[in-house]
């Protein structure tokens, strides 16, 4: 039987990691190092590596409009 997730669990497990992944990609393209990105996002460097290799935060794809808004943030 599949477990039903509450809205806040969906945010924590899927939405926040996807946003962090996209922010990581944007900061990496801007020339920041993984260590600097980890400090900005308050996560470990291993998490940054996983975002960049699509091992984390890949369950959700954002529309172009949402990606643009995240990039501007």
C-alpha positions in Angstrom: 0.0 0.0 0.0 1.4 3.4 -1.0 1.8 6.0 1.8 0.0 9.3 1.3 2.3 12.3 1.8 1.2 15.5 3.5 1.8 18.8 1.6 4.8 19.8 3.8 6.4 16.4 3.2 6.1 17.0 -0.6 7.9 20.3 -0.1 10.7 18.8 2.0 11.2 15.7 -0.2 10.7 17.0 -3.7 10.2 20.8 -4.1 13.0 22.2 -1.9 15.7 19.8 -3.3 14.6 20.7 -6.8 15.0 24.4 -6.1 18.3 23.8 -4.4 19.5 21.8 -7.5 18.5 24.6 -9.9 20.2 27.2 -7.6 23.3 25.1 -7.5 23.4 24.9 -11.3 23.0 28.6 -11.6 25.7 29.4 -9.0 28.1 26.9 -10.6 27.5 28.6 -14.0 28.3 31.9 -12.3 31.7 30.5 -11.3 31.2 29.7 -7.6 33.0 26.6 -6.2 31.1 23.8 -4.6 32.3 24.7 -1.2 31.0 28.3 -1.6 27.6 27.0 -2.9 27.3 24.7 0.0 27.9 27.6 2.4 25.3 29.8 0.7 22.7 27.0 0.7 23.6 25.7 4.2 24.2 22.2 3.0 27.2 19.9 2.9 29.5 19.8 -0.1 28.3 16.2 -0.8 24.8 17.5 -1.4 26.1 20.0 -3.9 27.9 17.2 -5.7 24.7 15.2 -5.8 22.7 18.1 -7.1 25.2 18.6 -9.9 25.2 14.9 -10.8 21.3 14.7 -10.7 21.3 12.2 -7.9 19.3 14.6 -5.8 16.5 17.0 -6.6 15.7 15.5 -10.0 12.1 14.3 -9.3 10.5 17.6 -10.3 11.0 19.5 -13.6 10.2 23.2 -13.5 8.6 25.2 -16.3 10.8 27.7 -18.1 8.9 30.5 -16.3 9.6 29.0 -12.8 13.3 28.4 -13.7 13.6 32.1 -14.8 12.1 33.2 -11.5 14.5 31.0 -9.5 17.5 32.3 -11.5 16.5 35.9 -10.8 16.3 35.2 -7.0 
